[in-house]
Amino acid sequence: MPVETATENLTPQEREQRGEQLKRDGIVIRTYDLWKTYIMGDQEIHAVSGVDVQIKRGEYVAIMGPSGSGKSTLMNLIGCLDTPTKGLYYLNGKLASDMEDDELARIRNKEIGFIFQTFNLLARASALQNVELPLIYAGIASSERSNRAREALRSVDLEQRMYHKPNELSGGQRQRVAIARALVNRPSILLADEPTGALDTHTGDEIMTLFARLHEQGNTIVLVTHEQDIAMHADRIIHIRDGKVERDEQVRSPALPLP
């Protein structure tokens, strides 16, 4: 194993120093020899097997692989929805792989904006109230919550629908609400899991155009998909197969980050 991926013998101080250096270098996501193993009877299933991934601030990266490749497990690890069996995971300089559940919940709310295929909106709440939810969990005052939620809805061209409930919105509009909710806490990364999977082709294209605009504005986007045409919207594609990085390819020159 290369020296840079060795994790077992680092002291707590060395782990902290590594995180500080990663943050100085503008690296938002860094995994070192990351594993996730499940015990199924007398078998060990290695869903993620020694993955080393690095994503810099302002990048637009797709994680792509077929069903069962391990991409969803890797997404759950990157999104702090699950913890690795072994290895290190740094998110914006913080060692997420060593955190307890309460700490993981806080870092999820602060550092990650989630966008899911099924939108996950509260049916009885307006678009504005749905977007405010992460700010409520973060303890933000009511007046600031409203202003920031309106600003997020404005950024996805949906301010005029802020008082509509999900059943009064089209699929594309509901996904825009979900994107606004992901943006409202000004996270380090936007993590999108099959964001066009529940949409028709035309609406999916509109959502991908919105992602391109958000990236141009300086957002770091990690897109998880099994569709080649969706992955090709990113600047870089990390191909996952059998729990490992099969290849990591640059598909276009990355845009310069905004000052």
C-alpha positions in Angstrom: 0.0 0.0 0.0 1.4 3.5 -0.8 2.6 5.5 2.1 0.0 8.2 1.6 -2.8 5.7 2.0 -1.4 4.1 5.1 -3.9 4.8 7.9 -3.3 2.3 10.7 -0.4 3.9 12.5 -1.3 7.6 12.4 -1.5 9.3 15.8 -4.6 11.4 16.6 -2.4 14.5 16.1 -1.2 13.3 12.7 -4.7 12.6 11.6 -5.8 16.1 12.6 -2.7 17.6 10.8 -3.6 15.6 7.7 -7.1 17.1 7.7 -5.8 20.6 8.1 -3.5 20.1 5.2 -6.3 18.7 3.0 -8.4 21.8 3.8 -5.6 24.1 2.9 -5.2 22.3 -0.4 -8.9 22.8 -1.2 -9.7 19.1 -1.0 -13.3 18.6 0.2 -13.5 14.8 0.0 -10.6 12.5 0.6 -10.8 8.8 1.4 -7.9 6.6 2.3 -8.2 2.8 1.9 -11.9 3.0 2.6 -13.7 -0.3 3.2 -17.3 -1.3 4.0 -17.8 -5.0 4.8 -21.1 -6.7 5.6 -21.4 -10.1 7.4 -24.0 -12.3 5.7 -24.1 -15.6 7.6 -20.6 -17.0 7.3 -19.7 -14.8 4.4 -18.0 -11.3 4.3 -19.4 -9.1 1.5 -17.0 -6.2 0.7 -19.3 -3.6 -0.8 -16.5 -1.0 -0.8 -12.9 -2.4 -1.0 -10.0 -0.1 -0.3 -11.2 3.0 -2.2 -9.0 6.1 -2.5 -10.9 9.1 -3.8 -10.0 12.8 -3.9 -12.4 15.6 -4.9 -11.4 19.3 -4.8 -13.6 22.3 -4.0 -15.5 23.4 -7.1 -15.2 20.1 -8.9 -18.2 18.5 -10.7 -17.7 14.7 -10.4 -19.9 11.8 -11.3 -19.6 8.4 -9.5 -20.8 5.8 -12.0 -21.3 2.1 -11.9 -23.8 -0.7 -12.6 -26.2 -2.0 -10.0 -24.3 -3.8 -7.2 -21.0 -2.1 -8.0 -20.8 -0.4 -4.6 -21.5 3.1 -5.8 -24.5 3.5 -3.5 -22.5 2.3 -0.5 -19.7 4.7 -1.4 -22.3 7.5 -1.6 -23.6 6.6 1.8 -20.1 6.8 3.2 -19.3 10.1 1.5 -22.7 11.4 2.7 -22.0 10.3 6.3 -25.1 8.2 6.2 -23.0 5.2 7.1 -19.6 4.5 8.7 -16.7 2.6 7.1 -15.5 -0.7 8.4 -11.9 0.6 8.1 -10.0 3.4 6.4 -10.2 7.2 6.8 -12.6 9.7 5.3 -12.1 13.4 5.5 -14.9 15.8 4.7 -13.7 19.4 4.4 -10.8 18.7 6.6 -12.8 16.9 9.3 -12.2 13.2 10.0 -15.8 11.9 9.5 -14.8 8.2 9.7 -13.9 8.7 13.5 -17.2 10.5 14.4 -20.0 9.2 16.6 -23.6 9.3 15.4 -24.4 12.8 16.9 -21.4 14.3 15.3 -22.2 12.7 11.9 -25.7 14.1 12.1 -24.3 17.6 12.7 -21.7 17.4 9.9 -24.4 16.0 7.5 -26.6 19.0 8.1 -23.7 21.5 7.9 -21.5 20.2 5.1 -23.7 18.2 2.8 -26.7 19.1 0.7 -28.6 15.9 -0.3 -30.6 15.6 -3.5 -32.5 12.3 -3.9 -34.3 10.7 -6.8 -37.6 10.6 -4.9 -37.4 14.3 -3.7 -38.2 13.4 -0.1 -40.4 16.5 0.5 -43.0 16.9 3.3 -46.4 16.5 1.6 -48.3 19.0 3.8 -45.6 21.7 3.9 -45.1 24.4 1.3 -42.0 24.7 -0.9 -40.8 27.4 1.4 -41.3 25.3 4.5 -39.6 22.3 3.0 -36.5 24.4 2.1 -36.4 25.9 5.6 -36.2 22.4 7.3 -32.3 22.1 7.4 -32.2 25.6 8.9 -34.6 24.6 11.7 -32.3 21.7 12.5 -29.3 24.1 12.5 -31.1 26.4 15.0 -31.3 29.4 12.6 -33.6 32.2 13.7 -37.0 32.4 11.9 -36.5 35.6 10.0 -33.1 34.5 8.6 -34.6 31.1 7.8 -37.2 32.7 5.6 -34.8 35.0 3.9 -32.3 32.2 3.1 -35.1 29.8 1.9 -36.4 32.5 -0.4 -32.9 33.1 -1.8 -32.4 29.3 -2.4 -35.8 29.1 -4.2 -34.8 32.1 -6.3 -31.6 30.4 -7.3 -33.5 27.5 -8.8 -36.1 29.8 -10.5 -38.9 28.7 -8.2 -39.6 31.8 -6.0 -43.0 32.2 -7.6 -44.1 28.7 -6.4 -42.8 29.1 -2.8 -46.3 28.7 -1.2 -47.3 25.7 -3.3 -47.3 22.2 -1.7 -45.6 19.3 -3.5 -48.8 17.9 -5.0 -49.3 21.3 -6.6 -45.9 21.1 -8.4 -44.6 19.2 -11.4 -41.9 16.5 -11.0 -39.3 19.0 -12.2 -40.5 21.7 -9.8 -40.4 19.3 -6.9 -36.8 18.4 -7.7 -36.0 22.1 -7.8 -37.4 22.5 -4.3 -35.2 19.6 -3.2 -32.2 21.3 -4.8 -33.1 24.5 -3.1 -33.3 22.6 0.2 -29.9 21.1 -0.4 -28.4 24.6 -1.1 -30.0 26.5 1.8 -27.3 25.6 4.4 -24.5 26.6 2.0 -22.9 23.1 2.2 -19.4 22.1 1.2 -20.8 19.6 -1.4 -24.1 18.9 -3.2 -24.5 15.1 -3.2 -27.1 14.0 -5.8 -28.3 10.4 -6.0 -29.9 9.6 -9.4 -31.5 13.1 -9.4 -33.2 12.6 -12.8 -34.3 9.0 -12.2 -38.0 9.9 -11.5 -38.2 12.5 -14.3 -38.9 12.4 -18.0 -36.1 13.1 -20.4 -37.0 16.8 -21.1 -37.4 17.6 -17.4 -34.2 15.7 -16.6 -32.3 17.8 -19.1 -33.6 20.9 -17.5 -32.4 19.7 -14.1 -28.9 18.9 -15.5 -28.8 22.4 -17.0 -29.5 23.7 -13.5 -26.7 21.6 -12.0 -24.3 23.1 -14.6 -25.3 26.6 -13.6 -24.9 25.8 -9.9 -21.4 24.4 -10.7 -20.5 27.6 -12.6 -21.5 29.5 -9.4 -18.8 27.6 -7.5 -20.7 24.7 -6.0 -18.9 21.3 -5.5 -21.2 18.6 -7.0 -21.0 14.8 -6.6 -23.5 13.0 -8.8 -24.2 9.3 -8.4 -25.7 7.6 -11.4 -25.7 4.5 -13.5 -26.5 6.4 -16.7 -23.6 7.3 -19.0 -25.4 10.3 -20.6 -26.1 11.8 -17.1 -22.5 11.2 -16.0 -21.2 13.0 -19.1 -22.5 16.3 -17.7 -19.8 16.2 -15.1 -16.1 17.2 -15.6 -14.8 13.9 -14.2 -16.2 10.4 -13.9 -15.1 7.9 -11.2 -16.1 4.4 -12.4 -16.9 1.9 -9.6 -17.0 -1.9 -10.1 -16.9 -4.6 -7.5 -16.4 -2.1 -4.7 -13.2 -0.7 -6.3 -12.3 2.3 -8.4 -12.1 0.8 -11.9 -10.9 4.1 -13.5 -11.0 7.8 -12.9 -11.3 9.9 -16.0 -11.4 13.6 -16.8 -14.0 14.1 -19.5 -13.6 17.8 -19.9 -11.4 20.6 -18.5 -12.7 21.8 -15.2 -14.0 25.3 -15.0 -11.9 27.7 -13.0 -13.4 28.3 -9.5 -15.0 31.6 -8.8 -13.0 34.0 -6.7 
